[in-house]
Amino acid sequence: MAEKKMGWPQQRFFEFRAGHGTYLAFAVSLATFVLIVHRLLIERVPELDAIFGDLIVFTLTFGVIYVPVAVLIGRWHMKHQYKVESTMTFMNNPAQLRAFRLLFDLETNSANKEDVESFKKLLKRLEKETTFSDLSGKLEKDEEK
């Protein structure tokens, strides 16, 4: 079965998911969270409503507290949990595991020629199917010549 090059619709769908999931859904969910907390908590507790009754005051106060706490949690995550996630992602990616095994085998002179040739073919096919529009101009090395 021949593998198909990713077409324009597939690329746009991938970009849509990245933009939506990473940025737009995040912004909408944060705004929704602020509005729901204000409506269901602040407006229903007279003491809180007296202080944070104005949505702008609540949003600013929320941001001043929430953003630093989120940054601290994010730093903790990157320092401690990210290693676990990276390892699990690596262990569940057969292509990446094969590439590292092949690099190790090449380094230790125990690489199988069939594996090397098969991997070269895979890389060449992927290079043909991938467009690097940002790199379409001359590279810095080419300009120095």
FIKOLZA-1660 file (N, C-alpha, C; in steps of 0.1 Angstrom, whole numbers, plus 5000, padded with zeros to 4 digits):
% residues 145
   i   px   py   pz ch aa at
   1 5008 4988 5000  A  M  N
   1 5000 5000 5000  A  M CA
   1 5009 5012 5000  A  M  C
   2 5007 5021 4990  A  A  N
   2 5015 5033 4989  A  A CA
   2 5010 5043 4999  A  A  C
   3 5020 5050 5005  A  E  N
   3 5016 5060 5014  A  E CA
   3 5014 5073 5007  A  E  C
   4 5004 5081 5011  A  K  N
   4 5000 5093 5005  A  K CA
   4 5006 5105 5011  A  K  C
   5 5010 5115 5003  A  K  N
   5 5015 5127 5007  A  K CA
   5 5004 5135 5014  A  K  C
   6 5007 5142 5025  A  M  N
   6 4997 5150 5032  A  M CA
   6 4993 5162 5023  A  M  C
   7 4980 5163 5020  A  G  N
   7 4975 5173 5011  A  G CA
   7 4972 5186 5018  A  G  C
   8 4967 5196 5011  A  W  N
   8 4964 5209 5016  A  W CA
   8 4953 5208 5027  A  W  C
   9 4942 5200 5025  A  P  N
   9 4932 5200 5036  A  P CA
   9 4937 5194 5049  A  P  C
  10 4945 5183 5047  A  Q  N
  10 4951 5177 5059  A  Q CA
  10 4960 5187 5067  A  Q  C
  11 4968 5194 5059  A  Q  N
  11 4977 5204 5066  A  Q CA
  11 4969 5215 5073  A  Q  C
  12 4959 5220 5066  A  R  N
  12 4951 5230 5072  A  R CA
  12 4943 5225 5085  A  R  C
  13 4939 5213 5084  A  F  N
  13 4932 5207 5096  A  F CA
  13 4941 5205 5108  A  F  C
  14 4954 5201 5105  A  F  N
  14 4964 5200 5115  A  F CA
  14 4967 5214 5121  A  F  C
  15 4968 5224 5113  A  E  N
  15 4970 5238 5118  A  E CA
  15 4958 5243 5126  A  E  C
  16 4946 5240 5121  A  F  N
  16 4934 5244 5128  A  F CA
  16 4934 5238 5142  A  F  C
  17 4937 5225 5143  A  R  N
  17 4937 5218 5156  A  R CA
  17 4948 5224 5165  A  R  C
  18 4959 5228 5160  A  A  N
  18 4970 5234 5168  A  A CA
  18 4965 5248 5173  A  A  C
  19 4960 5256 5164  A  G  N
  19 4956 5269 5168  A  G CA
  19 4944 5269 5178  A  G  C
  20 4935 5260 5175  A  H  N
  20 4923 5259 5183  A  H CA
  20 4926 5253 5197  A  H  C
  21 4933 5242 5197  A  G  N
  21 4936 5235 5210  A  G CA
  21 4946 5243 5219  A  G  C
  22 4956 5249 5212  A  T  N
  22 4966 5255 5220  A  T CA
  22 4962 5270 5224  A  T  C
  23 4955 5277 5216  A  Y  N
  23 4953 5291 5218  A  Y CA
  23 4938 5295 5220  A  Y  C
  24 4930 5292 5211  A  L  N
  24 4916 5297 5211  A  L CA
  24 4908 5290 5222  A  L  C
  25 4909 5277 5223  A  A  N
  25 4901 5269 5233  A  A CA
  25 4906 5273 5247  A  A  C
  26 4919 5275 5248  A  F  N
  26 4925 5280 5261  A  F CA
  26 4919 5293 5265  A  F  C
  27 4919 5303 5256  A  A  N
  27 4914 5316 5259  A  A CA
  27 4899 5316 5263  A  A  C
  28 4892 5308 5255  A  V  N
  28 4877 5307 5257  A  V CA
  28 4874 5300 5270  A  V  C
  29 4882 5290 5273  A  S  N
  29 4879 5283 5286  A  S CA
  29 4883 5291 5298  A  S  C
  30 4894 5299 5297  A  L  N
  30 4897 5308 5308  A  L CA
  30 4887 5319 5310  A  L  C
  31 4882 5325 5299  A  A  N
  31 4872 5335 5301  A  A CA
  31 4859 5329 5306  A  A  C
  32 4855 5317 5302  A  T  N
  32 4843 5310 5307  A  T CA
  32 4845 5307 5321  A  T  C
  33 4856 5303 5326  A  F  N
  33 4859 5300 5340  A  F CA
  33 4857 5312 5348  A  F  C
  34 4863 5323 5344  A  V  N
  34 4862 5336 5351  A  V CA
  34 4847 5340 5352  A  V  C
  35 4840 5339 5341  A  L  N
  35 4825 5343 5342  A  L CA
  35 4817 5334 5350  A  L  C
  36 4819 5321 5350  A  I  N
  36 4812 5312 5358  A  I CA
  36 4815 5314 5373  A  I  C
  37 4827 5315 5376  A  V  N
  37 4831 5317 5390  A  V CA
  37 4824 5330 5395  A  V  C
  38 4825 5341 5387  A  H  N
  38 4819 5353 5391  A  H CA
  38 4804 5352 5393  A  H  C
  39 4797 5345 5384  A  R  N
  39 4783 5344 5384  A  R CA
  39 4778 5335 5396  A  R  C
  40 4785 5323 5397  A  L  N
  40 4780 5313 5407  A  L CA
  40 4786 5314 5421  A  L  C
  41 4797 5321 5422  A  L  N
  41 4803 5323 5436  A  L CA
  41 4802 5337 5440  A  L  C
  42 4808 5346 5433  A  I  N
  42 4810 5360 5438  A  I CA
  42 4796 5366 5439  A  I  C
  43 4787 5365 5429  A  E  N
  43 4774 5372 5430  A  E CA
  43 4765 5366 5441  A  E  C
  44 4767 5353 5445  A  R  N
  44 4759 5347 5455  A  R CA
  44 4763 5348 5469  A  R  C
  45 4776 5352 5471  A  V  N
  45 4781 5354 5485  A  V CA
  45 4782 5369 5487  A  V  C
  46 4773 5375 5496  A  P  N
  46 4773 5390 5497  A  P CA
  46 4786 5396 5501  A  P  C
  47 4794 5389 5510  A  E  N
  47 4807 5395 5514  A  E CA
  47 4816 5396 5501  A  E  C
  48 4816 5385 5493  A  L  N
  48 4825 5386 5481  A  L CA
  48 4820 5395 5471  A  L  C
  49 4806 5396 5470  A  D  N
  49 4800 5405 5460  A  D CA
  49 4803 5420 5463  A  D  C
  50 4804 5423 5476  A  A  N
  50 4807 5436 5481  A  A CA
  50 4821 5440 5476  A  A  C
  51 4831 5431 5476  A  I  N
  51 4844 5434 5472  A  I CA
  51 4847 5432 5457  A  I  C
  52 4842 5421 5451  A  F  N
  52 4844 5417 5437  A  F CA
  52 4832 5418 5429  A  F  C
  53 4822 5426 5432  A  G  N
  53 4810 5426 5425  A  G CA
  53 4811 5431 5410  A  G  C
  54 4821 5440 5408  A  D  N
  54 4823 5444 5395  A  D CA
  54 4832 5434 5388  A  D  C
  55 4827 5429 5376  A  L  N
  55 4834 5419 5368  A  L CA
  55 4849 5423 5365  A  L  C
  56 4851 5435 5362  A  I  N
  56 4865 5439 5358  A  I CA
  56 4874 5439 5371  A  I  C
  57 4869 5443 5382  A  V  N
  57 4877 5442 5395  A  V CA
  57 4880 5427 5398  A  V  C
  58 4870 5419 5396  A  F  N
  58 4872 5404 5399  A  F CA
  58 4882 5399 5389  A  F  C
  59 4881 5402 5376  A  T  N
  59 4889 5396 5366  A  T CA
  59 4904 5401 5368  A  T  C
  60 4906 5413 5372  A  L  N
  60 4920 5418 5374  A  L CA
  60 4925 5411 5387  A  L  C
  61 4917 5411 5397  A  T  N
  61 4922 5404 5410  A  T CA
  61 4925 5389 5407  A  T  C
  62 4916 5383 5400  A  F  N
  62 4918 5369 5396  A  F CA
  62 4931 5367 5388  A  F  C
  63 4933 5376 5379  A  G  N
  63 4945 5375 5370  A  G CA
  63 4958 5377 5379  A  G  C
  64 4958 5386 5388  A  V  N
  64 4969 5389 5396  A  V CA
  64 4973 5377 5405  A  V  C
  65 4963 5370 5409  A  I  N
  65 4965 5358 5418  A  I CA
  65 4968 5346 5409  A  I  C
  66 4959 5344 5399  A  Y  N
  66 4959 5331 5392  A  Y CA
  66 4971 5330 5383  A  Y  C
  67 4976 5340 5376  A  V  N
  67 4987 5339 5367  A  V CA
  67 5000 5335 5374  A  V  C
  68 5004 5341 5385  A  P  N
  68 5016 5336 5392  A  P CA
  68 5015 5322 5397  A  P  C
  69 5003 5318 5402  A  V  N
  69 5001 5305 5407  A  V CA
  69 5003 5295 5396  A  V  C
  70 4997 5298 5384  A  A  N
  70 4998 5290 5372  A  A CA
  70 5012 5289 5368  A  A  C
  71 5019 5300 5368  A  V  N
  71 5034 5299 5364  A  V CA
  71 5042 5290 5374  A  V  C
  72 5039 5292 5387  A  L  N
  72 5046 5283 5396  A  L CA
  72 5043 5268 5394  A  L  C
  73 5031 5265 5392  A  I  N
  73 5027 5251 5389  A  I CA
  73 5033 5247 5376  A  I  C
  74 5033 5255 5366  A  G  N
  74 5040 5252 5353  A  G CA
  74 5055 5249 5355  A  G  C
  75 5061 5257 5363  A  R  N
  75 5076 5255 5365  A  R CA
  75 5078 5242 5372  A  R  C
  76 5070 5239 5382  A  W  N
  76 5071 5226 5389  A  W CA
  76 5069 5215 5379  A  W  C
  77 5059 5216 5371  A  H  N
  77 5056 5206 5361  A  H CA
  77 5068 5204 5352  A  H  C
  78 5074 5214 5347  A  M  N
  78 5085 5213 5338  A  M CA
  78 5097 5207 5345  A  M  C
  79 5098 5210 5357  A  K  N
  79 5110 5205 5365  A  K CA
  79 5109 5191 5369  A  K  C
  80 5096 5186 5372  A  H  N
  80 5095 5173 5378  A  H CA
  80 5087 5163 5369  A  H  C
  81 5075 5168 5364  A  Q  N
  81 5066 5159 5357  A  Q CA
  81 5070 5158 5342  A  Q  C
  82 5076 5168 5336  A  Y  N
  82 5078 5168 5322  A  Y CA
  82 5088 5156 5318  A  Y  C
  83 5097 5153 5327  A  K  N
  83 5106 5142 5324  A  K CA
  83 5098 5129 5322  A  K  C
  84 5088 5127 5330  A  V  N
  84 5080 5115 5330  A  V CA
  84 5072 5115 5316  A  V  C
  85 5066 5126 5313  A  E  N
  85 5058 5127 5301  A  E CA
  85 5067 5125 5288  A  E  C
  86 5079 5131 5288  A  S  N
  86 5088 5129 5277  A  S CA
  86 5093 5115 5276  A  S  C
  87 5096 5108 5287  A  T  N
  87 5100 5094 5286  A  T CA
  87 5088 5086 5281  A  T  C
  88 5076 5088 5286  A  M  N
  88 5065 5080 5281  A  M CA
  88 5062 5082 5266  A  M  C
  89 5063 5095 5262  A  T  N
  89 5061 5098 5247  A  T CA
  89 5072 5091 5239  A  T  C
  90 5084 5092 5244  A  F  N
  90 5095 5085 5237  A  F CA
  90 5093 5070 5236  A  F  C
  91 5089 5064 5247  A  M  N
  91 5088 5050 5247  A  M CA
  91 5076 5045 5239  A  M  C
  92 5067 5054 5236  A  N  N
  92 5055 5050 5228  A  N CA
  92 5056 5054 5213  A  N  C
  93 5068 5058 5209  A  N  N
  93 5070 5062 5195  A  N CA
  93 5080 5052 5188  A  N  C
  94 5075 5042 5181  A  P  N
  94 5084 5032 5176  A  P CA
  94 5094 5038 5166  A  P  C
  95 5090 5048 5158  A  A  N
  95 5099 5053 5148  A  A CA
  95 5111 5060 5155  A  A  C
  96 5108 5067 5165  A  Q  N
  96 5119 5074 5173  A  Q CA
  96 5128 5064 5180  A  Q  C
  97 5122 5053 5185  A  L  N
  97 5130 5043 5192  A  L CA
  97 5139 5036 5181  A  L  C
  98 5134 5033 5169  A  R  N
  98 5142 5027 5159  A  R CA
  98 5153 5036 5155  A  R  C
  99 5150 5049 5153  A  A  N
  99 5161 5059 5149  A  A CA
  99 5172 5059 5160  A  A  C
 100 5168 5059 5172  A  F  N
 100 5179 5060 5183  A  F CA
 100 5187 5047 5183  A  F  C
 101 5180 5036 5181  A  R  N
 101 5187 5023 5181  A  R CA
 101 5197 5022 5170  A  R  C
 102 5192 5027 5158  A  L  N
 102 5201 5027 5146  A  L CA
 102 5213 5036 5148  A  L  C
 103 5211 5048 5154  A  L  N
 103 5222 5057 5157  A  L CA
 103 5232 5050 5167  A  L  C
 104 5226 5044 5177  A  F  N
 104 5235 5036 5187  A  F CA
 104 5243 5025 5180  A  F  C
 105 5236 5018 5171  A  D  N
 105 5243 5007 5164  A  D CA
 105 5253 5013 5155  A  D  C
 106 5251 5024 5148  A  L  N
 106 5261 5030 5140  A  L CA
 106 5273 5034 5148  A  L  C
 107 5270 5040 5159  A  E  N
 107 5281 5045 5168  A  E CA
 107 5290 5034 5173  A  E  C
 108 5283 5022 5176  A  T  N
 108 5291 5011 5181  A  T CA
 108 5295 5001 5170  A  T  C
 109 5293 5005 5157  A  N  N
 109 5297 4997 5146  A  N CA
 109 5290 4983 5146  A  N  C
 110 5278 4983 5150  A  S  N
 110 5270 4970 5150  A  S CA
 110 5257 4972 5142  A  S  C
 111 5257 4982 5133  A  A  N
 111 5245 4984 5126  A  A CA
 111 5244 4974 5114  A  A  C
 112 5231 4970 5112  A  N  N
 112 5228 4961 5101  A  N CA
 112 5227 4969 5089  A  N  C
 113 5233 4965 5078  A  K  N
 113 5233 4973 5065  A  K CA
 113 5219 4974 5060  A  K  C
 114 5211 4964 5062  A  E  N
 114 5197 4964 5057  A  E CA
 114 5189 4975 5065  A  E  C
 115 5191 4975 5078  A  D  N
 115 5184 4986 5086  A  D CA
 115 5188 5000 5082  A  D  C
 116 5201 5001 5079  A  V  N
 116 5206 5015 5075  A  V CA
 116 5200 5019 5062  A  V  C
 117 5200 5010 5052  A  E  N
 117 5194 5013 5039  A  E CA
 117 5179 5015 5040  A  E  C
 118 5172 5007 5048  A  S  N
 118 5158 5009 5050  A  S CA
 118 5155 5023 5056  A  S  C
 119 5163 5026 5066  A  F  N
 119 5161 5039 5073  A  F CA
 119 5164 5051 5063  A  F  C
 120 5174 5049 5055  A  K  N
 120 5177 5060 5045  A  K CA
 120 5166 5062 5036  A  K  C
 121 5160 5051 5031  A  K  N
 121 5149 5052 5022  A  K CA
 121 5137 5059 5029  A  K  C
 122 5134 5055 5041  A  L  N
 122 5124 5062 5049  A  L CA
 122 5126 5077 5050  A  L  C
 123 5138 5081 5053  A  L  N
 123 5142 5095 5055  A  L CA
 123 5140 5102 5041  A  L  C
 124 5145 5096 5030  A  K  N
 124 5144 5102 5017  A  K CA
 124 5130 5104 5013  A  K  C
 125 5121 5094 5016  A  R  N
 125 5107 5095 5013  A  R CA
 125 5100 5107 5021  A  R  C
 126 5104 5107 5034  A  L  N
 126 5098 5118 5042  A  L CA
 126 5103 5132 5038  A  L  C
 127 5115 5133 5033  A  E  N
 127 5121 5146 5028  A  E CA
 127 5113 5150 5016  A  E  C
 128 5110 5141 5007  A  K  N
 128 5102 5144 4995  A  K CA
 128 5088 5148 4998  A  K  C
 129 5082 5142 5008  A  E  N
 129 5068 5145 5012  A  E CA
 129 5067 5158 5020  A  E  C
 130 5078 5163 5026  A  T  N
 130 5077 5174 5035  A  T CA
 130 5082 5187 5027  A  T  C
 131 5075 5197 5029  A  T  N
 131 5079 5210 5023  A  T CA
 131 5084 5219 5034  A  T  C
 132 5095 5225 5032  A  F  N
 132 5101 5235 5041  A  F CA
 132 5101 5248 5035  A  F  C
 133 5089 5255 5035  A  S  N
 133 5088 5268 5028  A  S CA
 133 5097 5278 5035  A  S  C
 134 5099 5277 5048  A  D  N
 134 5108 5287 5055  A  D CA
 134 5122 5285 5051  A  D  C
 135 5126 5274 5045  A  L  N
 135 5140 5271 5042  A  L CA
 135 5142 5271 5027  A  L  C
 136 5133 5277 5019  A  S  N
 136 5133 5276 5005  A  S CA
 136 5144 5285 4999  A  S  C
 137 5149 5295 5007  A  G  N
 137 5160 5303 5002  A  G CA
 137 5173 5297 5005  A  G  C
 138 5183 5305 5002  A  K  N
 138 5197 5299 5005  A  K CA
 138 5200 5298 5019  A  K  C
 139 5207 5288 5023  A  L  N
 139 5211 5286 5036  A  L CA
 139 5224 5295 5039  A  L  C
 140 5227 5298 5052  A  E  N
 140 5238 5306 5055  A  E CA
 140 5251 5300 5049  A  E  C
 141 5252 5287 5050  A  K  N
 141 5265 5281 5045  A  K CA
 141 5266 5283 5030  A  K  C
 142 5255 5283 5022  A  D  N
 142 5255 5285 5008  A  D CA
 142 5260 5299 5005  A  D  C
 143 5255 5309 5013  A  E  N
 143 5258 5323 5011  A  E CA
 143 5273 5326 5013  A  E  C
 144 5280 5318 5022  A  E  N
 144 5294 5321 5025  A  E CA
 144 5303 5317 5014  A  E  C
 145 5299 5307 5005  A  K  N
 145 5307 5302 4994  A  K CA
 145 5309 5312 4984  A  K  C
% end
